[in-house]
Amino acid sequence: MLRFRPTTFRIIQHIKCVANLSDASNHGDTTYMEIPVYNIEKPQSLENRKARLHYQSRKRGMLENDLLLSTFAKKYLDSFTEQQTMMYDRLINSPSNDWDLFYWIVEKQPTPKEFDNEVMDLLKKHARNEDRVALAQPPLY
């Protein structure tokens, strides 16, 4: 039997109650919650977008992507044009599964056409690590 802290149990009950208040015919199974999609087109200055992308590249929730994306962002992101920055933003924020992103970067799965661009090519080259440099997350600013 699973054991929950009392506060965790109350939160789960609250989520189920809120789900039951909405129209159940639209949601079907209320135990599944969709991850909200980040609005990439949200107006943002280039400087703020790059700062956010530096943070998001470092905090992926998956060590493999943390290492690859944070070192990539440290090396290339500040020199990106606005168009390249938007490509990178779409790349790391559109796929709902970080494992898909990882497999595309290390070329274990084919990259979908919508993400196959110059930034992805640069990221794949970075992941190959042809200079055999030991990767470590860069320090926070």
Secondary structure, DSSP 4 states (H G I P E B T S, - for coil): -----HHHHHHHHHHHHHHHHS-HHHHS-TT--PPPPP-TTS---HHHHHHHHHHHHH--SSHHHHHHHHHHHHHHGGG--HHHHHHHHHHHHS-S-HHHHHHHHTTSSPPPGGG-SHHHHHHHHHHHTTT-PPP-PPPP-
